[in-house]
Amino acid sequence: MERKCQECGEPVAGRSDKKFCSDQCRTSYHNRVNSSANQLLRQINRILKRNRRILVALNDTGKTLVPVQRLLERGFDFRYFTNCSETKTGNTCYFCYEQGYLRVNRRICLLVRKVVE
């Protein structure tokens, strides 16, 4: 029985467990199969990077009080962050990579920068 390439249907020569006729077909197949998962990751990474850029632009001193409305106006999405940590006082600080924010109240955020060692 002749084996067929899983991507293009051409005959496959070589090892008995070979599934594709060429590297190009193998790459095309995996890109197509994984495209929806990769698209979701790209979308989330885009949001995280935008959030980080906004925090960097508004926090030039390392610690800055900013109205929540200003973050929202620039397109900040509070649903996405890379990690969070609890402060000594029990509040939660959310980070987009090394840039973070702490909700002081409903209207004000304290922007902070994590010291990277």
N, C-alpha and C positions, 0 to 999 in steps of 0.2 A: 504494500500500500504506500503510495506517494504522500509525503507530508507536505502540507501547505502552510505558507506564512500566515500568521494570525492577523497581520495588518493588511497585506495586499493580495493574499491568495496565491502568490507565485510559488513554484516548487522550492522546497528547502533542501539543500545539500549539506552534508557534513555529519556532525554528531547525531546520535539517535534521539537525544533530548532537546535538540535545537528547535526553537519555535518561530524564528524570524529569518528571513532571507538576507537581511543586512542590518547594520547598526542603525541606519536611517529608519528602517521600518520598526525596529525595537524601540527607538526613541519616540517616534511618532505615536506608536501604540500606547506607551506609558504616559506620554503627555496628554493624549486624548482621554485615557481612563482616569487620570488624576486631575483633570482640568477643573472640575467643580470644587474639589478640596483645595487645590492651589488658589483658585479664585477667592475663596473665603479667607484664606490666610493673607493674601495680598490686600484684601479689603480691610481686615483687622489691623494689619501692620500700617496701612495708610492712615487709619484713624489714630493709632498710637503715636505715630510720627508727628501728625498734625497737633495732637494734644501736647506733645513735648515741645514743639516749636512755639506754641502759644505760651507755655510756661516759661521758656527761656526768654522770650521777648518781653514778658511782663515782670520778670524777676532778675533785675540786673545787680542786686546787692546780695543775694543769697537768702534773704528773708524779707518778704514784702507782703503787706496787706492789700488785697485786691477785691473789689466787689464781684460777686458771682456773676452779675449781669455783664460785666466786661468780658469775662471768660466766655460766656454764652454768645455774646455778640461776635466774637472772633471765631466761633465754630467749635468751641471745646465741647467734648462729649464725655460727661461724667461717668458713663457706663463702662468705659474702657480704661484700664490701667494695668501695669505690668506686675506690681506687687503692692502690698500694704504692710504697715507695721504699727504697733501700738506704742504711743508715747508713754512717758512716766506717769502722766496724769490720767491715762486710760483712754485718751482719744485715739482715733484711727487716722493715720496719715497715708494717703494714697500716692503712688508713684507711677510716673511714665518714665521708665528707665531711671535716671538719676534725679530727675526733676519731680517734685512732689507738691502736694497741697493738703491742707488741713482745714476742714470746715470749722470756722470759729463760731458762726451762727448761720442762719438761713441765707443771709445776704453777704457775708464776708468770708473770704478764704485767706489763709496764710500760706503763701508760696514759699517753699523751702528747696534747698539743693542738698542732695546727699553727698557727703564727702567720699569720693572714690579713692581707694587706697591702691 
